[in-house]
């Protein structure tokens, strides 16, 4: 878990031109769609989502171009001690 220097919403607003819309597939059903930001850290590649996004291990994240990413691990970043960002590693 890392600490964010600014609120996650502000981070997403600053990088809005890089946001990608993902369909979230769980148990063979699309359960939601959400915007995320791709990134890579020391633990590997991940997609960040705002905390109100329902993401679990084994979910499949699907882009409009039909790219598929299987979530292998989830971690959180905080701002002022509160979880604000979900990192979905794939």
Biopython code that builds the backbone (N, CA, C, O; Angstrom):
import numpy as np
from Bio.PDB.StructureBuilder import StructureBuilder

atoms = [
    (1, "UNK", "N", (0.843, -1.164, 0.000)),
    (1, "UNK", "CA", (0.000, 0.000, 0.000)),
    (1, "UNK", "C", (0.897, 1.237, 0.000)),
    (1, "UNK", "O", (1.839, 1.343, 0.785)),
    (2, "UNK", "N", (0.583, 2.160, -0.892)),
    (2, "UNK", "CA", (1.346, 3.393, -0.996)),
    (2, "UNK", "C", (0.454, 4.577, -0.622)),
    (2, "UNK", "O", (-0.773, 4.478, -0.614)),
    (3, "UNK", "N", (1.089, 5.670, -0.322)),
    (3, "UNK", "CA", (0.374, 6.883, 0.033)),
    (3, "UNK", "C", (0.415, 7.855, -1.146)),
    (3, "UNK", "O", (1.487, 8.155, -1.672)),
    (4, "UNK", "N", (-0.742, 8.337, -1.552)),
    (4, "UNK", "CA", (-0.835, 9.270, -2.669)),
    (4, "UNK", "C", (-0.551, 10.696, -2.211)),
    (4, "UNK", "O", (-0.942, 11.069, -1.104)),
    (5, "UNK", "N", (0.122, 11.508, -3.038)),
    (5, "UNK", "CA", (0.396, 12.902, -2.672)),
    (5, "UNK", "C", (-0.817, 13.815, -2.865)),
    (5, "UNK", "O", (-0.876, 14.905, -2.295)),
    (6, "UNK", "N", (-1.789, 13.363, -3.677)),
    (6, "UNK", "CA", (-3.013, 14.120, -3.941)),
    (6, "UNK", "C", (-4.186, 13.145, -3.931)),
    (6, "UNK", "O", (-3.973, 11.938, -4.042)),
    (7, "UNK", "N", (-5.415, 13.633, -3.800)),
    (7, "UNK", "CA", (-6.568, 12.730, -3.861)),
    (7, "UNK", "C", (-6.616, 11.992, -5.206)),
    (7, "UNK", "O", (-6.224, 12.541, -6.235)),
    (8, "UNK", "N", (-7.093, 10.758, -5.187)),
    (8, "UNK", "CA", (-7.144, 9.928, -6.397)),
    (8, "UNK", "C", (-7.982, 10.577, -7.496)),
    (8, "UNK", "O", (-7.619, 10.495, -8.669)),
    (9, "UNK", "N", (-9.083, 11.214, -7.145)),
    (9, "UNK", "CA", (-9.930, 11.867, -8.142)),
    (9, "UNK", "C", (-9.149, 12.955, -8.874)),
    (9, "UNK", "O", (-9.287, 13.102, -10.088)),
    (10, "UNK", "N", (-8.340, 13.711, -8.156)),
    (10, "UNK", "CA", (-7.519, 14.754, -8.769)),
    (10, "UNK", "C", (-6.475, 14.123, -9.700)),
    (10, "UNK", "O", (-6.209, 14.640, -10.785)),
    (11, "UNK", "N", (-5.896, 13.014, -9.270)),
    (11, "UNK", "CA", (-4.934, 12.264, -10.083)),
    (11, "UNK", "C", (-5.592, 11.837, -11.398)),
    (11, "UNK", "O", (-5.006, 12.006, -12.468)),
    (12, "UNK", "N", (-6.807, 11.283, -11.321)),
    (12, "UNK", "CA", (-7.518, 10.858, -12.520)),
    (12, "UNK", "C", (-7.851, 12.057, -13.410)),
    (12, "UNK", "O", (-7.755, 11.967, -14.634)),
    (13, "UNK", "N", (-8.240, 13.169, -12.801)),
    (13, "UNK", "CA", (-8.542, 14.378, -13.585)),
    (13, "UNK", "C", (-7.296, 14.870, -14.321)),
    (13, "UNK", "O", (-7.378, 15.284, -15.478)),
    (14, "UNK", "N", (-6.139, 14.824, -13.648)),
    (14, "UNK", "CA", (-4.882, 15.274, -14.258)),
    (14, "UNK", "C", (-4.478, 14.414, -15.457)),
    (14, "UNK", "O", (-3.840, 14.903, -16.390)),
    (15, "UNK", "N", (-4.850, 13.141, -15.429)),
    (15, "UNK", "CA", (-4.469, 12.218, -16.506)),
    (15, "UNK", "C", (-5.691, 11.742, -17.298)),
    (15, "UNK", "O", (-5.691, 10.631, -17.828)),
    (16, "UNK", "N", (-6.714, 12.564, -17.377)),
    (16, "UNK", "CA", (-7.960, 12.167, -18.035)),
    (16, "UNK", "C", (-7.757, 11.769, -19.499)),
    (16, "UNK", "O", (-8.508, 10.949, -20.026)),
    (17, "UNK", "N", (-6.760, 12.338, -20.152)),
    (17, "UNK", "CA", (-6.484, 12.002, -21.557)),
    (17, "UNK", "C", (-5.949, 10.580, -21.718)),
    (17, "UNK", "O", (-5.957, 10.045, -22.826)),
    (18, "UNK", "N", (-5.481, 9.953, -20.621)),
    (18, "UNK", "CA", (-4.969, 8.582, -20.656)),
    (18, "UNK", "C", (-5.972, 7.547, -20.150)),
    (18, "UNK", "O", (-5.693, 6.349, -20.193)),
    (19, "UNK", "N", (-7.131, 7.989, -19.675)),
    (19, "UNK", "CA", (-8.122, 7.051, -19.136)),
    (19, "UNK", "C", (-8.642, 6.124, -20.224)),
    (19, "UNK", "O", (-8.892, 6.541, -21.354)),
    (20, "UNK", "N", (-8.797, 4.864, -19.859)),
    (20, "UNK", "CA", (-9.353, 3.842, -20.748)),
    (20, "UNK", "C", (-10.579, 3.262, -20.046)),
    (20, "UNK", "O", (-10.553, 3.023, -18.838)),
    (21, "UNK", "N", (-11.646, 3.038, -20.801)),
    (21, "UNK", "CA", (-12.829, 2.411, -20.228)),
    (21, "UNK", "C", (-12.696, 0.894, -20.352)),
    (21, "UNK", "O", (-12.442, 0.364, -21.434)),
    (22, "UNK", "N", (-12.870, 0.218, -19.235)),
    (22, "UNK", "CA", (-12.779, -1.242, -19.162)),
    (22, "UNK", "C", (-14.129, -1.820, -18.776)),
    (22, "UNK", "O", (-14.808, -1.289, -17.898)),
    (23, "UNK", "N", (-14.518, -2.905, -19.430)),
    (23, "UNK", "CA", (-15.638, -3.714, -18.965)),
    (23, "UNK", "C", (-15.050, -4.695, -17.956)),
    (23, "UNK", "O", (-13.964, -5.235, -18.162)),
    (24, "UNK", "N", (-15.774, -4.918, -16.870)),
    (24, "UNK", "CA", (-15.311, -5.838, -15.829)),
    (24, "UNK", "C", (-16.151, -7.097, -15.919)),
    (24, "UNK", "O", (-17.368, -7.069, -15.732)),
    (25, "UNK", "N", (-15.481, -8.203, -16.210)),
    (25, "UNK", "CA", (-16.159, -9.480, -16.389)),
    (25, "UNK", "C", (-15.841, -10.388, -15.207)),
    (25, "UNK", "O", (-14.678, -10.598, -14.863)),
    (26, "UNK", "N", (-16.883, -10.917, -14.598)),
    (26, "UNK", "CA", (-16.727, -11.834, -13.466)),
    (26, "UNK", "C", (-17.689, -13.001, -13.674)),
    (26, "UNK", "O", (-18.871, -12.806, -13.958)),
    (27, "UNK", "N", (-17.167, -14.209, -13.528)),
    (27, "UNK", "CA", (-18.002, -15.406, -13.701)),
    (27, "UNK", "C", (-18.753, -15.379, -15.033)),
    (27, "UNK", "O", (-19.947, -15.674, -15.090)),
    (28, "UNK", "N", (-18.043, -15.023, -16.097)),
    (28, "UNK", "CA", (-18.558, -15.010, -17.469)),
    (28, "UNK", "C", (-19.617, -13.950, -17.737)),
    (28, "UNK", "O", (-20.277, -13.993, -18.775)),
    (29, "UNK", "N", (-19.796, -12.981, -16.806)),
    (29, "UNK", "CA", (-20.780, -11.923, -17.005)),
    (29, "UNK", "C", (-20.113, -10.560, -16.824)),
    (29, "UNK", "O", (-19.290, -10.372, -15.928)),
    (30, "UNK", "N", (-20.478, -9.622, -17.683)),
    (30, "UNK", "CA", (-20.020, -8.238, -17.516)),
    (30, "UNK", "C", (-20.819, -7.657, -16.346)),
    (30, "UNK", "O", (-22.048, -7.596, -16.386)),
    (31, "UNK", "N", (-20.094, -7.230, -15.297)),
    (31, "UNK", "CA", (-20.787, -6.714, -14.111)),
    (31, "UNK", "C", (-20.751, -5.194, -14.020)),
    (31, "UNK", "O", (-21.550, -4.597, -13.299)),
    (32, "UNK", "N", (-19.828, -4.563, -14.747)),
    (32, "UNK", "CA", (-19.699, -3.101, -14.674)),
    (32, "UNK", "C", (-18.714, -2.628, -15.725)),
    (32, "UNK", "O", (-18.061, -3.425, -16.400)),
    (33, "UNK", "N", (-18.624, -1.316, -15.846)),
    (33, "UNK", "CA", (-17.550, -0.719, -16.627)),
    (33, "UNK", "C", (-16.984, 0.422, -15.784)),
    (33, "UNK", "O", (-17.692, 1.045, -14.993)),
    (34, "UNK", "N", (-15.691, 0.680, -15.974)),
    (34, "UNK", "CA", (-15.019, 1.713, -15.186)),
    (34, "UNK", "C", (-13.821, 2.221, -15.962)),
    (34, "UNK", "O", (-13.254, 1.523, -16.803)),
    (35, "UNK", "N", (-13.452, 3.452, -15.659)),
    (35, "UNK", "CA", (-12.274, 4.029, -16.285)),
    (35, "UNK", "C", (-11.052, 3.763, -15.421)),
    (35, "UNK", "O", (-11.106, 3.853, -14.195)),
    (36, "UNK", "N", (-9.943, 3.430, -16.089)),
    (36, "UNK", "CA", (-8.712, 3.130, -15.375)),
    (36, "UNK", "C", (-7.496, 3.687, -16.088)),
    (36, "UNK", "O", (-7.553, 4.082, -17.253)),
    (37, "UNK", "N", (-6.397, 3.705, -15.356)),
    (37, "UNK", "CA", (-5.110, 4.180, -15.871)),
    (37, "UNK", "C", (-4.092, 3.056, -15.791)),
    (37, "UNK", "O", (-3.901, 2.471, -14.725)),
    (38, "UNK", "N", (-3.439, 2.749, -16.894)),
    (38, "UNK", "CA", (-2.396, 1.729, -16.918)),
    (38, "UNK", "C", (-1.104, 2.292, -16.352)),
    (38, "UNK", "O", (-0.786, 3.468, -16.530)),
    (39, "UNK", "N", (-0.365, 1.426, -15.666)),
    (39, "UNK", "CA", (0.906, 1.837, -15.090)),
    (39, "UNK", "C", (1.749, 0.592, -14.847)),
    (39, "UNK", "O", (1.277, -0.530, -15.026)),
    (40, "UNK", "N", (2.977, 0.794, -14.447)),
    (40, "UNK", "CA", (3.883, -0.309, -14.117)),
    (40, "UNK", "C", (4.698, 0.128, -12.916)),
    (40, "UNK", "O", (5.213, 1.245, -12.868)),
    (41, "UNK", "N", (4.809, -0.775, -11.941)),
    (41, "UNK", "CA", (5.613, -0.510, -10.757)),
    (41, "UNK", "C", (6.587, -1.646, -10.526)),
    (41, "UNK", "O", (6.730, -2.528, -11.373)),
    (42, "UNK", "N", (7.250, -1.633, -9.400)),
    (42, "UNK", "CA", (8.235, -2.669, -9.095)),
    (42, "UNK", "C", (7.590, -4.054, -8.984)),
    (42, "UNK", "O", (8.273, -5.068, -9.125)),
    (43, "UNK", "N", (6.279, -4.101, -8.732)),
    (43, "UNK", "CA", (5.566, -5.384, -8.633)),
    (43, "UNK", "C", (4.927, -5.804, -9.946)),
    (43, "UNK", "O", (4.237, -6.823, -9.997)),
    (44, "UNK", "N", (5.145, -5.032, -11.016)),
    (44, "UNK", "CA", (4.624, -5.398, -12.321)),
    (44, "UNK", "C", (3.558, -4.441, -12.824)),
    (44, "UNK", "O", (3.282, -3.421, -12.192)),
    (45, "UNK", "N", (2.955, -4.773, -13.971)),
    (45, "UNK", "CA", (1.951, -3.897, -14.575)),
    (45, "UNK", "C", (0.612, -3.975, -13.833)),
    (45, "UNK", "O", (0.229, -5.016, -13.299)),
    (46, "UNK", "N", (-0.080, -2.836, -13.821)),
    (46, "UNK", "CA", (-1.389, -2.790, -13.174)),
    (46, "UNK", "C", (-2.240, -1.698, -13.815)),
    (46, "UNK", "O", (-1.750, -0.853, -14.564)),
    (47, "UNK", "N", (-3.523, -1.747, -13.496)),
    (47, "UNK", "CA", (-4.466, -0.724, -13.917)),
    (47, "UNK", "C", (-5.073, -0.147, -12.647)),
    (47, "UNK", "O", (-5.576, -0.883, -11.799)),
    (48, "UNK", "N", (-5.022, 1.190, -12.520)),
    (48, "UNK", "CA", (-5.576, 1.867, -11.352)),
    (48, "UNK", "C", (-7.030, 2.249, -11.603)),
    (48, "UNK", "O", (-7.394, 2.689, -12.693)),
    (49, "UNK", "N", (-7.857, 2.071, -10.568)),
    (49, "UNK", "CA", (-9.262, 2.468, -10.591)),
    (49, "UNK", "C", (-9.574, 3.224, -9.312)),
    (49, "UNK", "O", (-8.915, 3.030, -8.291)),
    (50, "UNK", "N", (-10.583, 4.088, -9.369)),
    (50, "UNK", "CA", (-11.033, 4.744, -8.152)),
    (50, "UNK", "C", (-11.623, 3.704, -7.202)),
    (50, "UNK", "O", (-12.110, 2.665, -7.646)),
    (51, "UNK", "N", (-11.582, 3.974, -5.920)),
    (51, "UNK", "CA", (-11.915, 2.993, -4.885)),
    (51, "UNK", "C", (-13.346, 2.454, -4.974)),
    (51, "UNK", "O", (-13.614, 1.352, -4.497)),
    (52, "UNK", "N", (-14.258, 3.205, -5.571)),
    (52, "UNK", "CA", (-15.640, 2.723, -5.643)),
    (52, "UNK", "C", (-15.864, 1.683, -6.740)),
    (52, "UNK", "O", (-17.000, 1.274, -6.980)),
    (53, "UNK", "N", (-14.808, 1.259, -7.398)),
    (53, "UNK", "CA", (-14.886, 0.239, -8.448)),
    (53, "UNK", "C", (-14.765, -1.145, -7.817)),
    (53, "UNK", "O", (-13.879, -1.384, -6.997)),
    (54, "UNK", "N", (-15.656, -2.051, -8.201)),
    (54, "UNK", "CA", (-15.661, -3.415, -7.679)),
    (54, "UNK", "C", (-14.740, -4.280, -8.542)),
    (54, "UNK", "O", (-15.115, -4.706, -9.634)),
    (55, "UNK", "N", (-13.533, -4.531, -8.039)),
    (55, "UNK", "CA", (-12.535, -5.346, -8.744)),
    (55, "UNK", "C", (-12.072, -6.454, -7.811)),
    (55, "UNK", "O", (-11.759, -6.200, -6.648)),
    (56, "UNK", "N", (-12.029, -7.675, -8.314)),
    (56, "UNK", "CA", (-11.559, -8.826, -7.536)),
    (56, "UNK", "C", (-10.545, -9.628, -8.349)),
    (56, "UNK", "O", (-10.497, -9.535, -9.575)),
    (57, "UNK", "N", (-9.743, -10.410, -7.646)),
    (57, "UNK", "CA", (-8.823, -11.340, -8.302)),
    (57, "UNK", "C", (-9.643, -12.271, -9.190)),
    (57, "UNK", "O", (-10.723, -12.719, -8.805)),
    (58, "UNK", "N", (-9.127, -12.554, -10.365)),
    (58, "UNK", "CA", (-9.728, -13.390, -11.413)),
    (58, "UNK", "C", (-10.749, -12.662, -12.275)),
    (58, "UNK", "O", (-11.256, -13.251, -13.229)),
    (59, "UNK", "N", (-11.073, -11.405, -11.979)),
    (59, "UNK", "CA", (-11.901, -10.629, -12.897)),
    (59, "UNK", "C", (-11.117, -10.443, -14.194)),
    (59, "UNK", "O", (-9.887, -10.474, -14.196)),
    (60, "UNK", "N", (-11.833, -10.253, -15.282)),
    (60, "UNK", "CA", (-11.210, -9.964, -16.570)),
    (60, "UNK", "C", (-11.581, -8.532, -16.937)),
    (60, "UNK", "O", (-12.757, -8.168, -16.938)),
    (61, "UNK", "N", (-10.573, -7.724, -17.247)),
    (61, "UNK", "CA", (-10.775, -6.345, -17.659)),
    (61, "UNK", "C", (-10.646, -6.296, -19.172)),
    (61, "UNK", "O", (-9.639, -6.737, -19.727)),
    (62, "UNK", "N", (-11.661, -5.760, -19.842)),
    (62, "UNK", "CA", (-11.721, -5.805, -21.300)),
    (62, "UNK", "C", (-11.838, -4.393, -21.855)),
    (62, "UNK", "O", (-12.707, -3.624, -21.444)),
    (63, "UNK", "N", (-10.947, -4.055, -22.800)),
    (63, "UNK", "CA", (-10.991, -2.740, -23.451)),
    (63, "UNK", "C", (-11.939, -2.779, -24.648)),
    (63, "UNK", "O", (-12.399, -3.845, -25.058)),
    (64, "UNK", "N", (-12.220, -1.603, -25.197)),
    (64, "UNK", "CA", (-13.050, -1.508, -26.400)),
    (64, "UNK", "C", (-12.390, -2.215, -27.590)),
    (64, "UNK", "O", (-13.077, -2.664, -28.507)),
    (65, "UNK", "N", (-11.052, -2.310, -27.569)),
    (65, "UNK", "CA", (-10.310, -3.014, -28.620)),
    (65, "UNK", "C", (-10.224, -4.508, -28.357)),
    (65, "UNK", "O", (-9.499, -5.223, -29.048)),
    (66, "UNK", "N", (-10.961, -4.981, -27.363)),
    (66, "UNK", "CA", (-11.028, -6.390, -26.977)),
    (66, "UNK", "C", (-9.722, -6.939, -26.405)),
    (66, "UNK", "O", (-9.450, -8.134, -26.512)),
    (67, "UNK", "N", (-8.914, -6.067, -25.800)),
    (67, "UNK", "CA", (-7.760, -6.541, -25.039)),
    (67, "UNK", "C", (-8.280, -7.050, -23.706)),
    (67, "UNK", "O", (-9.152, -6.426, -23.100)),
    (68, "UNK", "N", (-7.753, -8.181, -23.243)),
    (68, "UNK", "CA", (-8.197, -8.792, -21.997)),
    (68, "UNK", "C", (-7.050, -8.847, -21.002)),
    (68, "UNK", "O", (-5.932, -9.227, -21.350)),
    (69, "UNK", "N", (-7.333, -8.465, -19.756)),
    (69, "UNK", "CA", (-6.363, -8.501, -18.672)),
    (69, "UNK", "C", (-6.990, -9.249, -17.500)),
    (69, "UNK", "O", (-8.031, -8.837, -16.987)),
    (70, "UNK", "N", (-6.367, -10.339, -17.076)),
    (70, "UNK", "CA", (-6.875, -11.108, -15.940)),
    (70, "UNK", "C", (-6.226, -10.582, -14.670)),
    (70, "UNK", "O", (-5.001, -10.543, -14.563)),
    (71, "UNK", "N", (-7.043, -10.178, -13.709)),
    (71, "UNK", "CA", (-6.553, -9.615, -12.453)),
    (71, "UNK", "C", (-5.961, -10.739, -11.597)),
    (71, "UNK", "O", (-6.647, -11.701, -11.255)),
    (72, "UNK", "N", (-4.671, -10.599, -11.258)),
    (72, "UNK", "CA", (-3.976, -11.617, -10.455)),
    (72, "UNK", "C", (-3.790, -11.200, -9.006)),
    (72, "UNK", "O", (-3.586, -12.036, -8.127)),
    (73, "UNK", "N", (-3.863, -9.885, -8.767)),
    (73, "UNK", "CA", (-3.660, -9.363, -7.413)),
    (73, "UNK", "C", (-4.253, -7.974, -7.341)),
    (73, "UNK", "O", (-4.287, -7.250, -8.335)),
    (74, "UNK", "N", (-4.722, -7.602, -6.153)),
    (74, "UNK", "CA", (-5.282, -6.271, -5.931)),
    (74, "UNK", "C", (-4.577, -5.649, -4.734)),
    (74, "UNK", "O", (-4.375, -6.305, -3.712)),
    (75, "UNK", "N", (-4.203, -4.375, -4.867)),
    (75, "UNK", "CA", (-3.673, -3.632, -3.723)),
    (75, "UNK", "C", (-4.306, -2.245, -3.741)),
    (75, "UNK", "O", (-5.026, -1.896, -4.676)),
    (76, "UNK", "N", (-4.038, -1.470, -2.717)),
    (76, "UNK", "CA", (-4.672, -0.165, -2.563)),
    (76, "UNK", "C", (-3.646, 0.916, -2.286)),
    (76, "UNK", "O", (-2.616, 0.667, -1.660)),
    (77, "UNK", "N", (-3.936, 2.123, -2.759)),
    (77, "UNK", "CA", (-3.173, 3.311, -2.388)),
    (77, "UNK", "C", (-4.092, 4.183, -1.548)),
    (77, "UNK", "O", (-5.310, 4.186, -1.731)),
    (78, "UNK", "N", (-3.495, 4.917, -0.631)),
    (78, "UNK", "CA", (-4.280, 5.741, 0.280)),
    (78, "UNK", "C", (-3.951, 7.222, 0.116)),
    (78, "UNK", "O", (-2.903, 7.592, -0.412)),
    (79, "UNK", "N", (-4.865, 8.045, 0.577)),
    (79, "UNK", "CA", (-4.642, 9.476, 0.698)),
    (79, "UNK", "C", (-5.165, 9.875, 2.072)),
    (79, "UNK", "O", (-6.325, 9.626, 2.398)),
    (80, "UNK", "N", (-4.311, 10.491, 2.869)),
    (80, "UNK", "CA", (-4.665, 10.865, 4.256)),
    (80, "UNK", "C", (-5.194, 9.672, 5.049)),
    (80, "UNK", "O", (-6.110, 9.811, 5.860)),
    (81, "UNK", "N", (-4.610, 8.501, 4.806)),
    (81, "UNK", "CA", (-4.967, 7.304, 5.566)),
    (81, "UNK", "C", (-6.208, 6.568, 5.089)),
    (81, "UNK", "O", (-6.563, 5.536, 5.660)),
    (82, "UNK", "N", (-6.876, 7.072, 4.057)),
    (82, "UNK", "CA", (-8.081, 6.438, 3.523)),
    (82, "UNK", "C", (-7.786, 5.807, 2.162)),
    (82, "UNK", "O", (-7.113, 6.416, 1.330)),
    (83, "UNK", "N", (-8.287, 4.590, 1.932)),
    (83, "UNK", "CA", (-8.129, 3.952, 0.629)),
    (83, "UNK", "C", (-8.839, 4.774, -0.427)),
    (83, "UNK", "O", (-10.009, 5.122, -0.272)),
    (84, "UNK", "N", (-8.122, 5.085, -1.511)),
    (84, "UNK", "CA", (-8.726, 5.877, -2.592)),
    (84, "UNK", "C", (-8.503, 5.283, -3.971)),
    (84, "UNK", "O", (-9.199, 5.655, -4.916)),
    (85, "UNK", "N", (-7.553, 4.371, -4.112)),
    (85, "UNK", "CA", (-7.185, 3.860, -5.423)),
    (85, "UNK", "C", (-6.980, 2.347, -5.352)),
    (85, "UNK", "O", (-6.317, 1.852, -4.441)),
    (86, "UNK", "N", (-7.536, 1.627, -6.294)),
    (86, "UNK", "CA", (-7.343, 0.187, -6.407)),
    (86, "UNK", "C", (-6.334, -0.061, -7.518)),
    (86, "UNK", "O", (-6.470, 0.483, -8.615)),
    (87, "UNK", "N", (-5.326, -0.877, -7.242)),
    (87, "UNK", "CA", (-4.391, -1.301, -8.275)),
    (87, "UNK", "C", (-4.723, -2.748, -8.618)),
    (87, "UNK", "O", (-4.597, -3.641, -7.780)),
    (88, "UNK", "N", (-5.148, -2.967, -9.855)),
    (88, "UNK", "CA", (-5.486, -4.310, -10.341)),
    (88, "UNK", "C", (-4.296, -4.808, -11.169)),
    (88, "UNK", "O", (-4.117, -4.421, -12.324)),
    (89, "UNK", "N", (-3.491, -5.671, -10.551)),
    (89, "UNK", "CA", (-2.325, -6.238, -11.245)),
    (89, "UNK", "C", (-2.790, -7.348, -12.175)),
    (89, "UNK", "O", (-3.744, -8.070, -11.886)),
    (90, "UNK", "N", (-2.097, -7.463, -13.290)),
    (90, "UNK", "CA", (-2.465, -8.507, -14.264)),
    (90, "UNK", "C", (-1.229, -9.216, -14.758)),
    (90, "UNK", "O", (-1.327, -10.126, -15.582)),
]
sb = StructureBuilder()
sb.init_structure("model")
sb.init_model(0)
sb.init_chain("A")
sb.init_seg("    ")
for serial, (resi, resn, name, xyz) in enumerate(atoms, 1):
    if name == "N":
        sb.init_residue(resn, " ", resi, " ")
    sb.init_atom(name, np.array(xyz, "f"), 0.0, 1.0, " ", f" {name:<3s}", serial, name[0])
structure = sb.get_structure()
